[in-house]
Amino acid sequence: MKKILLIATVILLQFSFLNDTIKACTNFLVTKGASVDGSTMITYMADSHTLYGELYFWPSANYPPGTMLDVIEWDSGRLLGQIPQVPHTYNVVGNMNEFQLAVGETTYGGRLELVDTTAKMDYGSLIYLSLQRARNCREAIQVMAQLTEEYGYCSEGETFSFSDPNEVWIMDMIGKGAGNKGAVWVAMRVPDGYVSGHANQSRIRQFPLNDTMNCYYAKDVITFAKSKGYYKGEDKDFSFCETYAPVDFEGARFCEARVWSMFNKVTKGMDKYLDYAKGENLKNKMPLWVKPEKKISVYDVMNIMRDHFEGTPLDMTKDFGAGPYTCPVRWRPLTWKVGLKDSTGKVVEKTYFNERAISTQQTGFSFVTQSRSWLPENLGGIFWFGVDDNFTTVYTPMYTAIKKVPPNFAVGNGDMMVFSDSSLFWIFNQVSNFAYTRYKDMILDIQPVQKELEIGYVNSIDEVDKTMLELKDKDVETARDFLTDYCLKAGKNTFDRWKQLYGFLFCKFMDGNIKTVVPGSRIPKVSQPGYGAEWYKELVKQTGDKFKVIGETGH
């Protein structure tokens, strides 16, 4: 029988990041009534130190009876088994399909004894199979439920985001352990006019037991918990999160704090949950969703995801770890131990940590989706795609009707250990990693170019839509060809402009100098502003007179 690979081999070798997924991703969910134009939107930061940023693409296809599908674990590349392929699959660009269904995720772990390593379905396969087989959120949830019921679930606890042109849903899932095929899960529709979010911590607590318009759940989600001794109360009081993945200090400080920061940017009153976000009061739980003070645009969403807790008590640009150039990036590990003497003189090891913000250096790829109900369902979806650190990425529009993706974005153009000078991932990493060395100065040159590109793309969409609709009235395939050409040009434009930016930054900031052009001269003006007054004060505080000049300076 013919075998159809779920994910091409060239992708599989790059996804050995199983141990890197915890505390690794962030999703923000926006309903129609909460957005400026009536779009539904979800975001996804796919954060991993070994995830190569590239744009996946599966064209729609038809398969003869008897076709089998190899199911490959997304994290490890391990063959999990085979399942029958469906007769027809949909066009998928990244994490969004031709019907404007989008799916994201974050891993929360939960009770590790519930991982079933013998099962055939992992969370990555659930995402990409549901995109190929479902037309909306409700169908995608049912596809996932059916696949796990039939083939089992081998991943850790997972939260999924779903959006289609009309609805947004959030779903918590966890396996049932070896010998118990399937998964237990709850999915809830985010009320229109509200936003939600999740970041590596299960978030659904109590849920309605008799509201099929707004909530689905596995029939044994409560009875299974009781059989395992996890829960003994009444069904109406059952909490998925508190039963299967109770929040602890790390779940609050490293995970829920990111949700808190997203909510804090769109609505007032989040200060009352700061002690929870800091891990100091785990009983002061945040709501699953909040109503924003004003409607949110797609460009707002892009910038909400560019966050290091700026302007809050957790601001990563303000503490000593930011260094002399107020860099918000912290190298891993996330926690570390330091030996300190106690009152008796005995050295005691204590554990400390870095903040875990939404924006982080190890992002492979990220996206913002737009599902738009007022346009044809097979033409109106936009997958705004970026690679690397989302604080310095550029979200470039990829319509989900396109027939191919830009070569600079495509799977197989380089990998995590093979540099490619035509790869979007590598040129964005060149810019960001150079910027980390003198952040507060270089970011001032990066952000205007980022804004120029993104605002340009956002402003172009109305005209692109107009032309697409005119062509669609004559022939849908002509409209798809037009959208493909637009996205190919946009992708090339992003790559070319960022490569130009890297050359500019390297010339300007090489060797710790800041150089500017002198008109009419080949010799630039050079300034050497040093590390900044506060850093020098701290240096003297730490070293005393070690570097104090004796006598006069001026040699």
Backbone hydrogen bonds, N-H to C=O, Kabsch-Sander energy under -0.5 kcal/mol:
donor,donor_aa,acceptor,acceptor_aa,energy
4,I,68,M,-2.1
5,L,3,K,-0.6
6,L,70,D,-1.3
11,I,8,A,-1.7
12,L,8,A,-1.8
13,L,9,T,-1.5
14,Q,11,I,-2.0
15,F,12,L,-1.6
17,F,15,F,-0.8
17,F,75,D,-1.4
20,D,17,F,-1.6
21,T,18,L,-1.0
23,K,107,T,-0.7
24,A,21,T,-1.6
26,T,45,M,-0.7
27,N,198,H,-2.6
29,L,196,S,-2.9
30,V,41,M,-3.3
31,T,194,Y,-1.6
34,A,31,T,-1.1
35,S,31,T,-0.5
35,S,32,K,-1.5
36,V,296,I,-2.2
40,T,371,S,-2.0
41,M,30,V,-2.4
43,T,28,F,-1.7
44,Y,367,F,-1.7
45,M,26,T,-1.8
46,A,44,Y,-0.7
46,A,365,F,-2.6
47,D,24,A,-1.0
47,D,45,M,-1.3
48,S,46,A,-0.6
48,S,362,Q,-2.4
51,L,48,S,-0.9
52,Y,50,T,-0.6
54,E,52,Y,-0.7
55,L,409,F,-2.9
56,Y,54,E,-0.8
58,W,92,V,-2.5
61,A,89,T,-1.3
63,Y,87,P,-2.7
67,T,64,P,-1.6
68,M,2,K,-1.9
69,L,83,I,-3.3
70,D,4,I,-1.4
71,V,81,G,-3.0
72,I,70,D,-0.7
73,E,78,R,-3.1
77,G,73,E,-2.6
80,L,71,V,-3.1
80,L,78,R,-0.6
81,G,71,V,-0.9
83,I,69,L,-1.9
85,Q,67,T,-2.8
89,T,61,A,-2.5
90,Y,132,Q,-1.6
92,V,58,W,-2.8
93,V,96,M,-2.8
94,G,56,Y,-2.9
94,G,92,V,-0.6
96,M,93,V,-1.1
97,N,101,L,-2.5
98,E,91,N,-1.9
100,Q,97,N,-2.2
102,A,163,S,-2.7
103,V,95,N,-2.0
104,G,161,S,-1.9
106,T,159,T,-2.1
108,Y,157,G,-2.2
109,G,157,G,-1.6
110,G,108,Y,-1.8
111,R,244,Y,-1.6
112,L,110,G,-0.6
114,L,111,R,-1.9
115,V,112,L,-1.6
116,D,153,Y,-0.8
117,T,115,V,-0.7
119,A,116,D,-1.6
120,K,151,Y,-2.7
121,M,152,G,-0.7
122,D,120,K,-0.5
126,L,122,D,-2.0
127,I,123,Y,-2.0
128,Y,124,G,-2.3
129,L,125,S,-2.6
130,S,126,L,-1.9
131,L,127,I,-1.9
132,Q,128,Y,-1.2
133,R,129,L,-1.1
134,A,130,S,-2.4
140,A,136,N,-2.4
141,I,137,C,-2.5
142,Q,138,R,-1.9
143,V,139,E,-2.7
144,M,140,A,-2.5
145,A,141,I,-2.4
146,Q,142,Q,-2.8
147,L,143,V,-2.7
148,T,144,M,-2.4
149,E,145,A,-2.1
150,E,146,Q,-2.2
151,Y,147,L,-2.7
152,G,148,T,-2.0
153,Y,182,G,-0.6
154,C,121,M,-3.2
155,S,121,M,-0.6
157,G,109,G,-2.4
158,E,173,M,-2.8
159,T,106,T,-2.9
160,F,171,M,-3.0
161,S,104,G,-1.9
162,F,169,W,-2.4
163,S,102,A,-1.9
164,D,167,E,-2.3
169,W,162,F,-2.3
170,I,188,M,-2.4
171,M,160,F,-2.3
172,D,186,V,-2.6
173,M,158,E,-2.8
174,I,184,V,-2.2
176,K,182,G,-0.8
177,G,114,L,-2.0
178,A,115,V,-0.6
180,N,177,G,-2.0
184,V,174,I,-2.7
186,V,172,D,-2.2
187,A,216,Y,-3.1
188,M,170,I,-2.9
189,R,214,N,-2.5
190,V,168,V,-2.8
194,Y,191,P,-1.8
195,V,290,V,-2.8
196,S,29,L,-2.0
197,G,288,L,-0.7
198,H,27,N,-1.8
205,R,203,R,-0.6
214,N,211,D,-1.3
215,C,211,D,-1.8
216,Y,187,A,-2.4
218,A,185,W,-2.3
221,V,218,A,-2.0
224,F,220,D,-2.7
225,A,221,V,-0.5
226,K,222,I,-2.2
227,S,223,T,-2.3
228,K,224,F,-1.6
229,G,226,K,-1.0
230,Y,225,A,-2.5
231,Y,225,A,-0.9
237,D,234,E,-1.3
238,F,235,D,-1.6
240,F,205,R,-1.5
241,C,204,I,-2.3
243,T,239,S,-1.3
244,Y,240,F,-3.0
245,A,241,C,-2.4
252,A,248,D,-2.0
253,R,249,F,-3.2
254,F,250,E,-2.2
255,C,250,E,-0.7
256,E,251,G,-2.6
257,A,252,A,-2.0
258,R,255,C,-1.2
259,V,255,C,-1.1
260,W,256,E,-2.8
261,S,257,A,-2.1
262,M,258,R,-2.0
263,F,259,V,-2.8
264,N,260,W,-2.6
265,K,261,S,-1.0
265,K,262,M,-0.7
266,V,262,M,-0.6
266,V,263,F,-1.3
267,T,263,F,-1.7
272,K,269,G,-1.1
273,Y,270,M,-2.0
274,L,271,D,-1.8
277,A,273,Y,-2.4
278,K,274,L,-2.1
279,G,276,Y,-1.7
280,E,275,D,-2.5
281,N,275,D,-1.4
284,N,281,N,-1.3
285,K,283,K,-1.8
290,V,195,V,-2.2
293,E,266,V,-3.4
296,I,34,A,-2.5
301,V,297,S,-2.1
302,M,298,V,-2.0
303,N,299,Y,-1.7
304,I,300,D,-2.3
305,M,301,V,-1.6
306,R,303,N,-1.2
307,D,305,M,-1.0
312,T,309,F,-1.9
315,D,312,T,-1.9
316,M,308,H,-2.3
318,K,315,D,-1.1
319,D,315,D,-0.6
322,A,319,D,-2.1
323,G,320,F,-1.9
325,Y,322,A,-0.5
326,T,323,G,-1.2
327,C,322,A,-2.8
336,W,352,Y,-2.2
338,V,350,K,-2.5
340,L,338,V,-0.6
340,L,348,V,-2.7
342,D,346,K,-2.7
345,G,342,D,-2.0
348,V,340,L,-3.5
348,V,346,K,-0.6
350,K,338,V,-2.5
352,Y,336,W,-3.3
354,N,334,L,-2.4
357,A,355,E,-0.6
359,S,307,D,-2.3
363,T,360,T,-1.0
364,G,46,A,-3.0
365,F,46,A,-0.9
366,S,386,G,-2.7
367,F,44,Y,-1.7
368,V,384,W,-2.0
369,T,42,I,-2.6
370,Q,382,I,-2.3
371,S,40,T,-2.4
372,R,370,Q,-0.5
373,S,165,P,-0.6
373,S,371,S,-0.6
375,L,372,R,-1.3
379,L,376,P,-2.2
380,G,376,P,-2.3
382,I,370,Q,-2.2
383,F,398,M,-2.8
384,W,368,V,-2.8
384,W,382,I,-0.7
385,F,383,F,-0.8
385,F,396,T,-2.5
386,G,366,S,-2.5
388,D,364,G,-1.5
392,T,389,D,-1.4
393,T,389,D,-0.6
396,T,385,F,-2.4
396,T,394,V,-0.7
398,M,383,F,-1.1
400,T,381,G,-2.0
402,I,399,Y,-1.4
409,F,406,P,-1.6
410,A,406,P,-1.1
411,V,55,L,-0.6
413,N,410,A,-1.5
414,G,412,G,-1.6
415,D,418,V,-1.8
418,V,415,D,-1.1
423,S,420,S,-1.5
424,L,408,N,-2.6
427,I,423,S,-1.9
428,F,424,L,-2.1
429,N,425,F,-1.7
430,Q,426,W,-2.0
431,V,427,I,-1.7
432,S,428,F,-2.5
433,N,429,N,-2.5
434,F,430,Q,-1.4
435,A,431,V,-2.2
436,Y,432,S,-1.7
437,T,434,F,-1.3
438,R,435,A,-1.4
439,Y,436,Y,-0.5
440,K,325,Y,-1.4
441,D,438,R,-0.8
442,M,438,R,-2.4
443,I,439,Y,-2.8
444,L,441,D,-0.6
445,D,442,M,-1.7
446,I,442,M,-1.6
447,Q,443,I,-2.4
449,V,445,D,-0.7
450,Q,446,I,-2.3
451,K,447,Q,-2.8
452,E,448,P,-2.4
453,L,449,V,-2.3
454,E,450,Q,-2.6
455,I,451,K,-2.8
456,G,452,E,-1.5
457,Y,453,L,-2.3
458,V,454,E,-2.9
459,N,455,I,-2.6
460,S,456,G,-1.0
461,I,457,Y,-0.9
461,I,458,V,-0.8
464,V,460,S,-2.1
465,D,461,I,-3.2
466,K,462,D,-2.2
467,T,463,E,-2.2
468,M,464,V,-2.7
469,L,465,D,-2.5
470,E,466,K,-1.9
471,L,467,T,-2.4
472,K,468,M,-2.3
473,D,469,L,-1.6
474,K,471,L,-1.0
475,D,471,L,-3.1
479,A,475,D,-1.7
480,R,476,V,-2.3
481,D,477,E,-2.3
482,F,478,T,-2.2
483,L,479,A,-2.3
484,T,480,R,-2.5
485,D,481,D,-2.4
486,Y,482,F,-2.3
487,C,483,L,-2.4
488,L,484,T,-2.5
489,K,485,D,-2.1
490,A,486,Y,-2.4
491,G,487,C,-2.7
492,K,488,L,-2.1
493,N,489,K,-2.4
494,T,490,A,-2.4
495,F,491,G,-2.2
496,D,492,K,-2.9
497,R,493,N,-2.5
498,W,494,T,-2.0
499,K,495,F,-2.2
500,Q,496,D,-2.0
501,L,497,R,-1.9
502,Y,498,W,-2.3
503,G,499,K,-1.8
504,F,500,Q,-2.0
505,L,501,L,-2.8
506,F,502,Y,-2.5
507,C,503,G,-2.0
508,K,504,F,-2.4
509,F,505,L,-2.6
510,M,506,F,-0.9
512,G,509,F,-1.2
513,N,510,M,-1.5
514,I,527,S,-2.0
515,K,508,K,-2.3
516,T,525,K,-2.3
521,S,518,V,-2.2
525,K,516,T,-2.7
527,S,514,I,-2.3
536,Y,532,G,-2.0
537,K,533,A,-2.2
538,E,534,E,-2.0
539,L,535,W,-2.4
540,V,536,Y,-2.3
541,K,537,K,-2.2
542,Q,538,E,-2.1
543,T,539,L,-2.0
544,G,540,V,-2.5
546,K,543,T,-1.7
548,K,545,D,-1.5
551,G,549,V,-0.6
